[in-house]
């Protein structure tokens, strides 16, 4: 039974918002639209190579990840400040961690550690999906996430963390 060819127009309609948000977290909203467009242009060129081993979403985010890295290198961009949205169900005074302190601590992480945190905690990917996006084994994602959390704990709760 022959596989039906994938329609890049339908793929773009169904995944553009996801890819745009993904890019905006990495390179800022100003550059995200161009990166998202390049992601779909690249996907169109290489759609024949998509074997279906990973979900389409994960495959697209892998392309977007590479596009964002290219944009950062080309334009020598600093990572954007993470936009941490207020959760209306929480009381800001009762938050465990100050949003600005968390934003500052995240900015101090290496790109590899920041990518792991963003993919797992903000984008909601599984370890396996994050591994496909980053092109590393799932164990590497777990390790990067572990060390990122150690660094974040030290930055956010210095009195509570033993050296």
TORFIVEX-144032 format. One line per field, with one value per atom (N, C-alpha, C): residue number from 1; residue in one letter; x, y, z. Coordinates in pm, whole numbers, always signed. Each point is the difference from the previous one (the first is absolute). Last residue first. Layout:
BEGIN
num <- (NUM,...) $
residu <- (a,...) $
x <- (X,...) $
y <- (Y,...) $
z <- (Z,...) $
% end
This chain:
BEGIN
num <- (163,163,163,162,162,162,161,161,161,160,160,160,159,159,159,158,158,158,157,157,157,156,156,156,155,155,155,154,154,154,153,153,153,152,152,152,151,151,151,150,150,150,149,149,149,148,148,148,147,147,147,146,146,146,145,145,145,144,144,144,143,143,143,142,142,142,141,141,141,140,140,140,139,139,139,138,138,138,137,137,137,136,136,136,135,135,135,134,134,134,133,133,133,132,132,132,131,131,131,130,130,130,129,129,129,128,128,128,127,127,127,126,126,126,125,125,125,124,124,124,123,123,123,122,122,122,121,121,121,120,120,120,119,119,119,118,118,118,117,117,117,116,116,116,115,115,115,114,114,114,113,113,113,112,112,112,111,111,111,110,110,110,109,109,109,108,108,108,107,107,107,106,106,106,105,105,105,104,104,104,103,103,103,102,102,102,101,101,101,100,100,100,99,99,99,98,98,98,97,97,97,96,96,96,95,95,95,94,94,94,93,93,93,92,92,92,91,91,91,90,90,90,89,89,89,88,88,88,87,87,87,86,86,86,85,85,85,84,84,84,83,83,83,82,82,82,81,81,81,80,80,80,79,79,79,78,78,78,77,77,77,76,76,76,75,75,75,74,74,74,73,73,73,72,72,72,71,71,71,70,70,70,69,69,69,68,68,68,67,67,67,66,66,66,65,65,65,64,64,64,63,63,63,62,62,62,61,61,61,60,60,60,59,59,59,58,58,58,57,57,57,56,56,56,55,55,55,54,54,54,53,53,53,52,52,52,51,51,51,50,50,50,49,49,49,48,48,48,47,47,47,46,46,46,45,45,45,44,44,44,43,43,43,42,42,42,41,41,41,40,40,40,39,39,39,38,38,38,37,37,37,36,36,36,35,35,35,34,34,34,33,33,33,32,32,32,31,31,31,30,30,30,29,29,29,28,28,28,27,27,27,26,26,26,25,25,25,24,24,24,23,23,23,22,22,22,21,21,21,20,20,20,19,19,19,18,18,18,17,17,17,16,16,16,15,15,15,14,14,14,13,13,13,12,12,12,11,11,11,10,10,10,9,9,9,8,8,8,7,7,7,6,6,6,5,5,5,4,4,4,3,3,3,2,2,2,1,1,1) $
residu <- (x,x,x,x,x,x,x,x,x,x,x,x,x,x,x,x,x,x,x,x,x,x,x,x,x,x,x,x,x,x,x,x,x,x,x,x,x,x,x,x,x,x,x,x,x,x,x,x,x,x,x,x,x,x,x,x,x,x,x,x,x,x,x,x,x,x,x,x,x,x,x,x,x,x,x,x,x,x,x,x,x,x,x,x,x,x,x,x,x,x,x,x,x,x,x,x,x,x,x,x,x,x,x,x,x,x,x,x,x,x,x,x,x,x,x,x,x,x,x,x,x,x,x,x,x,x,x,x,x,x,x,x,x,x,x,x,x,x,x,x,x,x,x,x,x,x,x,x,x,x,x,x,x,x,x,x,x,x,x,x,x,x,x,x,x,x,x,x,x,x,x,x,x,x,x,x,x,x,x,x,x,x,x,x,x,x,x,x,x,x,x,x,x,x,x,x,x,x,x,x,x,x,x,x,x,x,x,x,x,x,x,x,x,x,x,x,x,x,x,x,x,x,x,x,x,x,x,x,x,x,x,x,x,x,x,x,x,x,x,x,x,x,x,x,x,x,x,x,x,x,x,x,x,x,x,x,x,x,x,x,x,x,x,x,x,x,x,x,x,x,x,x,x,x,x,x,x,x,x,x,x,x,x,x,x,x,x,x,x,x,x,x,x,x,x,x,x,x,x,x,x,x,x,x,x,x,x,x,x,x,x,x,x,x,x,x,x,x,x,x,x,x,x,x,x,x,x,x,x,x,x,x,x,x,x,x,x,x,x,x,x,x,x,x,x,x,x,x,x,x,x,x,x,x,x,x,x,x,x,x,x,x,x,x,x,x,x,x,x,x,x,x,x,x,x,x,x,x,x,x,x,x,x,x,x,x,x,x,x,x,x,x,x,x,x,x,x,x,x,x,x,x,x,x,x,x,x,x,x,x,x,x,x,x,x,x,x,x,x,x,x,x,x,x,x,x,x,x,x,x,x,x,x,x,x,x,x,x,x,x,x,x,x,x,x,x,x,x,x,x,x,x,x,x,x,x,x,x,x,x,x,x,x,x,x,x,x,x,x,x,x,x,x,x,x,x,x,x,x,x,x,x,x,x,x,x,x,x,x) $
x <- (+2688,+101,+37,-491,+134,+97,-479,+73,+140,-327,-52,+82,+81,+15,-42,-45,+140,+16,-380,-6,+141,-69,-124,-8,+378,-20,-121,+100,+109,-20,-299,-19,+105,+48,-112,-26,+324,+47,-111,-114,+98,+47,-277,-75,+93,+194,-65,-76,+186,+102,-56,-289,+41,+99,-126,-109,+36,+297,+1,-107,+6,+117,+6,-336,-25,+116,+51,-102,-26,+279,+69,-97,-168,+78,+74,-238,-88,+75,+286,-76,-88,+100,+82,-82,-142,+93,+96,-387,+139,+102,-469,+17,+147,-120,-8,+26,-27,+122,+2,-385,+106,+131,-358,-26,+108,+20,+26,-21,-108,+146,+34,-454,+54,+151,-288,+43,+44,-170,-75,+38,+149,-62,-77,+223,-86,-71,+295,-88,-94,+320,-75,-103,+283,-69,-88,+273,-108,-79,+384,-106,-118,+383,-63,-116,+265,-81,-74,+312,-121,-93,+425,-85,-132,+320,-43,-94,+208,-104,-54,+190,+57,-114,-109,+22,+70,-157,+137,+30,-433,+92,+145,-348,-7,+100,-52,+69,+1,-242,+144,+79,-469,+44,+151,-197,+1,+48,-60,+114,+11,-370,+121,+123,-420,+12,+127,-48,-23,+26,-154,+116,-43,-310,+122,+122,-506,+88,+127,-379,+27,+89,-151,+72,+36,-262,+141,+79,-415,+16,+148,-297,+94,+7,-267,-44,+95,+71,-104,-46,+484,-107,-109,+399,-65,-112,+442,-135,-52,+495,-70,-136,+407,-126,-73,+546,-118,-121,+422,-51,-126,+363,-98,-38,+491,-130,-101,+377,-4,-135,+256,-105,+25,+229,+65,-99,-73,-24,+60,+55,+10,-10,-62,+139,+15,-434,+83,+145,-300,-29,+86,+20,+61,-19,-213,+146,+71,-458,+26,+149,-140,-16,+29,-6,+118,-6,-375,+115,+126,-388,-8,+118,-48,+38,+1,-155,+143,+52,-459,+72,+151,-282,-3,+77,-51,+84,+7,-298,+138,+98,-460,+28,+146,-164,+23,+36,+114,-120,+37,+328,-38,-130,+158,+55,-37,-96,-105,+50,+236,-35,-111,+222,-72,-53,+226,+87,-70,-203,+17,+87,-64,-115,+10,+297,+46,-114,-63,+111,+34,-328,-49,+108,+116,-83,-53,+230,+92,-78,-252,+66,+98,-210,-92,+56,+258,-22,-90,+68,+113,-13,-320,-16,+113,+31,-110,-21,+309,+51,-107,-123,+92,+52,-267,-81,+89,+204,-69,-78,+261,+61,-77,-149,+34,+55,-100,-117,+33,+378,-80,-108,+310,+66,-78,-130,+143,+69,-476,+67,+151,-271,-3,+69,-63,+106,+6,-346,+126,+116,-433,+26,+135,-138,+26,+33,-136,+136,+35,-440,+96,+143,-344,+1,+101,-70,+69,+9,-211,+113,+68,-387,-21,+108,+24,-122,-16,+352,+27,-122,-48,+94,+25,-249,-79,+88,+216,-93,-83,+295,+70,-92,-112,-30,+59,+122,-33,-18,-91,+99,-51,-136,-49,+103,+121,-27,-45,-66,+82,-44,-24,-85,+89) $
y <- (+2296,+10,-129,+108,-30,+1,+271,-98,-17,+319,-135,-108,+480,-36,-146,+206,-22,-45,+23,-31,-24,+129,+48,-19,-145,+143,+54,-463,+77,+150,-290,-5,+81,-49,+89,+1,-300,+138,+99,-452,+22,+145,-140,+20,+20,-101,+131,+29,-426,+100,+142,-354,-15,+110,-29,+53,-7,-194,+146,+64,-469,+51,+152,-218,-16,+58,-16,+99,-5,-326,+129,+112,-435,+10,+132,-112,+43,+13,+69,-108,+53,+331,-67,-115,+369,-91,-68,+321,+41,-88,-93,+141,+41,-431,+9,+144,-77,-61,+8,+135,+100,-53,-299,+104,+108,-339,-56,+104,+109,-12,-49,+253,-111,-1,+462,-118,-110,+479,-120,-125,+491,-53,-129,+210,+100,-53,-286,+71,+101,-271,-87,+78,+234,-107,-84,+342,+56,-111,-122,+51,+50,-137,-115,+47,+332,-73,-116,+235,+80,-71,-189,-17,+76,+49,-140,-24,+426,-20,-143,+189,-19,-24,+290,-138,-3,+402,-42,-144,+210,+68,-43,-146,-70,+60,+213,-128,-78,+405,+26,-130,-31,+46,+25,-102,-118,+37,+346,-82,-124,+277,+65,-80,-148,-17,+63,-205,+127,-16,-402,+59,+130,-243,-49,+71,+213,-76,-39,+277,-131,-86,+445,+12,-136,+35,+36,+11,-327,+130,+38,-335,+12,+143,-152,-80,+11,+207,+69,-79,+20,-98,+64,+234,-10,-102,-20,+52,-16,+58,-90,+61,+50,+60,-102,+65,-86,+77,+210,-16,-84,-73,+98,-27,-106,-62,+103,+178,-51,-69,+64,+37,-56,+26,+10,+49,-115,+135,+23,-423,+101,+142,-377,+10,+115,-92,+48,+18,-196,+143,+59,-465,+70,+150,-276,+0,+74,-66,+98,+8,-331,+134,+109,-447,+25,+138,-138,+13,+34,-106,+134,+26,-432,+93,+143,-321,-23,+93,-6,+74,-22,-243,+143,+82,-459,+18,+148,-123,-9,+22,-19,+117,+2,-382,+112,+127,-472,+76,+120,-403,+90,+69,-311,-60,+82,+78,-26,-67,+174,-143,-32,+429,-28,-143,+219,-73,-33,+266,-137,-85,+468,-77,-146,+413,-131,-93,+455,-55,-143,+240,-28,-63,+150,-121,-37,+404,-114,-130,+386,-11,-118,+108,-66,-9,+224,-138,-73,+460,-79,-147,+297,-12,-84,+105,-95,-22,+327,-134,-106,+452,-39,-141,+181,-21,-45,+119,-129,-26,+399,-88,-131,+333,+76,-89,-164,+11,+73,-284,+120,+10,-373,+112,+131,-420,-17,+122,-44,-25,-6,+43,+124,-18,-377,+90,+127,-303,-68,+93,+137,+13,-61,-55,+141,+18,-426,+30,+146,-138,-74,+37,+170,+65,-66,-195,+128,+64,-436,+8,+137,-138,-69,+22,+183,+51,-60,-163,+137,+57,-420,-10,+139,-27,-45,-11,+105,+108,-36,-320,+99,+117,-522,+131,+107,-549,+102,+134,-505,+107,+106,-524,+123,+110,-531,+107,+124,-524,+120,+105,-554,+118,+124) $
z <- (+4858,-106,-57,+207,+49,-118,+67,-81,+58,+167,+21,-70,-29,+141,+25,-440,+39,+145,-376,+142,+55,-459,+59,+152,-272,-26,+77,+20,+64,-17,-221,+145,+73,-467,+34,+150,-165,-15,+39,-9,+107,-3,-348,+124,+119,-415,-8,+128,-51,+33,-10,-123,+140,+40,-451,+81,+148,-306,-14,+87,-21,+70,-5,-246,+144,+81,-465,+35,+151,-173,+0,+36,-58,+123,+11,-403,+111,+133,-453,+65,+114,-410,+101,+60,-311,-68,+96,+68,+25,-71,-40,-35,+11,+147,-147,-44,+460,-54,-153,+233,+14,-58,+17,-99,+5,+326,-133,-110,+447,-16,-140,+16,+77,-18,-39,-73,+98,+68,+37,-76,+19,-121,+26,+365,-63,-124,+263,+94,-66,-260,+92,+79,-307,-72,+92,+190,-81,-70,+250,+87,-83,-236,+67,+87,-207,-97,+65,+260,-21,-99,+73,+118,-17,-341,+6,+119,-51,-101,+7,+454,-134,-98,+436,-43,-136,+228,+33,-43,-43,-91,+24,+290,-130,-99,+417,+16,-132,+17,+10,+10,+8,-132,-1,+410,-87,-140,+308,+42,-89,-62,-50,+37,+163,-146,-55,+498,-66,-150,+329,-66,-67,+252,+63,-55,+31,-88,+73,+156,+58,-89,-112,+127,+58,-404,-20,+130,-95,+63,-13,-335,+111,+49,-374,+114,+119,-437,+76,+123,-237,+9,+86,-313,+130,-10,-317,+13,+142,-221,+89,+29,-376,+42,+86,-107,-1,+51,-260,+135,-8,-383,+47,+145,-217,+22,+52,-316,+137,+17,-487,+94,+139,-477,+132,+107,-480,+52,+138,-233,-106,+56,+292,-49,-100,+156,+111,-46,-305,+18,+111,-68,-114,+14,+314,+22,-112,-51,+106,+30,-301,-60,+104,+145,-83,-65,+244,+91,-79,-241,+58,+93,-178,-107,+55,+291,-24,-109,+88,+103,-11,-291,-31,+102,+84,-118,-38,+338,+47,-114,-106,+84,+43,-224,-91,+78,+226,-38,-87,-37,+108,-43,-294,+121,+124,-488,+97,+127,-409,+1,+99,-309,+124,-6,-366,+92,+132,-348,-49,+91,+71,+43,-45,-53,+47,+43,-178,-79,+39,+248,-135,-87,+431,+7,-138,+38,+11,+4,+7,-130,-1,+405,-92,-141,+327,+45,-98,-58,-48,+40,+172,-146,-59,+452,-22,-149,+127,+31,-23,-47,-107,+22,+339,-122,-116,+421,-1,-128,+165,-100,-20,+315,-120,-111,+447,-88,-131,+274,+15,-105,+76,-68,+10,+226,-21,-59,+85,+128,-16,-386,+79,+134,-288,-47,+85,+93,+23,-37,-108,+145,+36,-449,+30,+148,-142,-47,+31,+98,+83,-37,-270,+132,+93,-433,-3,+138,-161,+93,+9,-288,+126,+104,-448,+66,+140,-267,+46,+71,-202,+113,+58,-391,+115,+124,-397,+31,+122,-186,+80,+36,-102,-58,+91,-101,+98,-70,-216,+17,+98,+29,-62,+22,-32,+95,-76,-159,-13,+101,+8,+0,+0) $
% end
